[in-house]
């Protein structure tokens, strides 16, 4: 006997699995989503930084020290 799923059954099964994941492992899923968003923000900041000029290290240290 051959097992097969049509598109509707497969979609329902995937939906049920995702709902179960969200209900039973909310913390793990939340951590995973947060990490993915942080990675996206970090990569965006890197790309934006590549288009800007260099800044003198002393200027950065002044900003950090609150002297700017």
Beta strands, then each sheet from edge to edge (+ up, - down):
end
